[in-house]
Structures are given as structure tokens and as C-alpha cells.
Amino acid sequence: DRAAMLSFSTYGGWIGVILAFVFGTVIVEKVARTKWIHIGTLLVTAAAMYFYGHTQHFAVYAVCVMVVSCMTAGFGLVSPNVIQTNWFPRRKALALGWSTIGFPLCSLIWPAVTNQLMLRFGVGGMFSGIALFILAYGLVCIVWCRPTPEEVGCAPDNDPMNAEEIRRSQLEMQQYKSPWTIQALVKEKRTWLIGVGLGLMWMVTVAIVSQLVSRLLEIGYER
């Protein structure tokens, strides 16, 4: 029953909302944790994605799809936003311009890649390929991912700064206390406009993507 299967993505999404809050709270306490949330959620997702495509048991499928939905809150939402904000505090628009290229690029490349994997290796092989890709990215991030530029001797926005200035900047960041408390954010109308606006957009997008292929097959299109 497709409806029953899809419902677990919804449950995972609700848990993901809670986890996004948890991850954000953990990172606020110590920004260095951003890296390990990023890597940890990627590695867990790789494992869940593998079993997602190799199980014949509904319970295992349900757990895997919920785990994938939940973990996305870490590596797909909270951690990259924190890293990007730390690296490019005054050049956010430029950074967003480059980083969001991934969304349409994924739509362009991913269907062709997964289609070929499925044709050659079957559904299980396709999911193995996805899991290996996520695993490889997670392992690369262990070496490559740095939540702040000062950790590798760089300055925010790549500004020219000497070692002493970079060290001072890092100290200031560690001591900084944001005025944005949870209460202040809840009272801010932009919080709700952004949350509801993006939420509706993703809800529609995910609903279409999850239903489109099976619906087109039903009415006679070839896969």
C-alpha cells in the first residue's frame, strides 16, 4: 500500500522538525559540534539508505525511511547553514548563489544516474550506489569539513587578516552571545513567514516527486 509506505516519510518529517531544533541547540552551545552532526547524520543516512533498498520487511522499510527523513535535518539543513554563515557572514548572497546551484543540478543529473543504476543493477544496486555516495561524502567531510574559517588559518569572507587578527576573531566568536533567544524568534513574524513559506514549497515539491513516477506508470507511460 503506497499510502501506508508514504505515511512513514511524514512521521519522519515530524521527528526531523524536532531534531532540527535539537541539533540547533547543540550547535549554539558549541559550534565545533557542527562538524560531527554533519558527519554523523550522513553516516547514519548511508546505512539507512542501504537497508532501505535491500529489505523485504515493512518494519525495516518504515524505520529506514523515517531515519532518512530525520537525518536530513542535520546534514541537509542545520549544519550547512551554520558553516556557510560562519565562513561568509557578509557575503551570504554570493555564497547562497553558489551553494544552491546543487538543487537544480541534482534534478538534472540524479534521475539519469539512478535510472542507469536501476537498469544495470536493479533496485538494490541503485540504493547501494546512493548509500556509497553518501558514505564517501561523509568520510571526505571528516578531513575536509571545518565549521569556522579560523580553524584552517583563514578569515571570514576570505578577508586579508594576519594570524593575530584571525586568533582574535576566533576568540570573539567563541565569546559571542546572540540576542536571538528562542522566545525572540517565536515572536518574530519572519520566523513564521520563512518556516511556513518554505514548508509549503517543500511539501508540494516532495508530494509531486514521490507520486509522479508511479502515477505516470499507472496511466501508461514507460518508465
C-alpha positions, 0 to 999 in steps of 0.5 A, spaced: 500 500 500 503 506 497 499 510 502 501 506 508 509 506 505 508 514 504 505 515 511 512 513 514 516 519 510 511 524 514 512 521 521 519 522 519 518 529 517 515 530 524 521 527 528 526 531 523 522 538 525 524 536 532 531 534 531 532 540 527 531 544 533 535 539 537 541 539 533 540 547 533 541 547 540 547 543 540 550 547 535 549 554 539 552 551 545 558 549 541 559 550 534 565 545 533 559 540 534 557 542 527 562 538 524 560 531 527 552 532 526 554 533 519 558 527 519 554 523 523 547 524 520 550 522 513 553 516 516 547 514 519 543 516 512 548 511 508 546 505 512 539 507 512 539 508 505 542 501 504 537 497 508 532 501 505 533 498 498 535 491 500 529 489 505 523 485 504 520 487 511 515 493 512 518 494 519 525 495 516 522 499 510 518 504 515 524 505 520 529 506 514 525 511 511 523 515 517 531 515 519 532 518 512 527 523 513 530 525 520 537 525 518 536 530 513 535 535 518 542 535 520 546 534 514 541 537 509 539 543 513 542 545 520 549 544 519 550 547 512 547 553 514 551 554 520 558 553 516 556 557 510 554 563 515 560 562 519 565 562 513 561 568 509 557 572 514 557 578 509 557 575 503 551 570 504 548 572 497 554 570 493 555 564 497 547 562 497 548 563 489 553 558 489 551 553 494 544 552 491 546 551 484 546 543 487 538 543 487 537 544 480 543 540 478 541 534 482 534 534 478 538 534 472 543 529 473 540 524 479 534 521 475 539 519 469 544 516 474 539 512 478 535 510 472 542 507 469 543 504 476 536 501 476 537 498 469 544 495 470 543 493 477 536 493 479 533 496 485 538 494 490 544 496 486 541 503 485 540 504 493 547 501 494 550 506 489 546 512 493 548 509 500 556 509 497 555 516 495 553 518 501 558 514 505 564 517 501 561 524 502 561 523 509 568 520 510 571 526 505 567 531 510 571 528 516 578 531 513 575 536 509 569 539 513 571 545 518 565 549 521 569 556 522 574 559 517 579 560 523 580 553 524 584 552 517 588 559 518 583 563 514 578 569 515 571 570 514 569 572 507 576 570 505 578 577 508 586 579 508 587 578 516 594 576 519 594 570 524 593 575 530 587 578 527 584 571 525 586 568 533 582 574 535 576 573 531 576 566 533 576 568 540 570 573 539 566 568 536 567 563 541 565 569 546 559 571 542 552 571 545 546 572 540 540 576 542 536 571 538 533 567 544 528 562 542 522 566 545 525 572 540 524 568 534 517 565 536 515 572 536 518 574 530 513 574 524 519 572 519 520 566 523 513 564 521 513 567 514 520 563 512 518 556 516 511 556 513 513 559 506 518 554 505 514 548 508 509 549 503 514 549 497 517 543 500 511 539 501 508 540 494 515 539 491 516 532 495 508 530 494 509 531 486 516 527 486 514 521 490 507 520 486 509 522 479 513 516 477 508 511 479 502 515 477 505 516 470 506 508 470 499 507 472 496 511 466 501 508 461 507 511 460 514 507 460 518 508 465 
